Amino acid sequence: MIGEASFYGLYVPWIMVLALGALLALWGVRRLLAATGAYRWVWHPALFDMALYLLLLYALSRLTSYLQ
């Protein structure tokens, strides 16, 4: 994994960039699930959203490690 990213001279940890990407992806997936009515089948929506966020973050970190 890349250690840090530079944005206009400001160094931020790469995991922060991935976390922001996972948050944006989660926003889109949540809107899609809400529009299709899939949240009716979810027992605890907050717990489901947290697990989905962690899965997206893991997928992004694995994807970027393969791209190196």
ChimeraX attribute file (.defattr): number of C-alpha atoms within 10 A of each C-alpha:
attribute: neighborCount
match mode: 1-to-1
recipient: residues
	/A:1	12
	/A:2	11
	/A:3	9
	/A:4	14
	/A:5	15
	/A:6	10
	/A:7	8
	/A:8	6
	/A:9	7
	/A:10	8
	/A:11	11
	/A:12	13
	/A:13	12
	/A:14	15
	/A:15	17
	/A:16	12
	/A:17	13
	/A:18	18
	/A:19	18
	/A:20	12
	/A:21	15
	/A:22	22
	/A:23	17
	/A:24	13
	/A:25	16
	/A:26	20
	/A:27	13
	/A:28	12
	/A:29	15
	/A:30	15
	/A:31	11
	/A:32	12
	/A:33	12
	/A:34	12
	/A:35	10
	/A:36	10
	/A:37	10
	/A:38	11
	/A:39	14
	/A:40	11
	/A:41	8
	/A:42	11
	/A:43	9
	/A:44	10
	/A:45	12
	/A:46	10
	/A:47	11
	/A:48	13
	/A:49	16
	/A:50	12
	/A:51	12
	/A:52	18
	/A:53	20
	/A:54	16
	/A:55	14
	/A:56	20
	/A:57	21
	/A:58	14
	/A:59	14
	/A:60	18
	/A:61	18
	/A:62	12
	/A:63	11
	/A:64	12
	/A:65	11
	/A:66	9
	/A:67	7
	/A:68	7
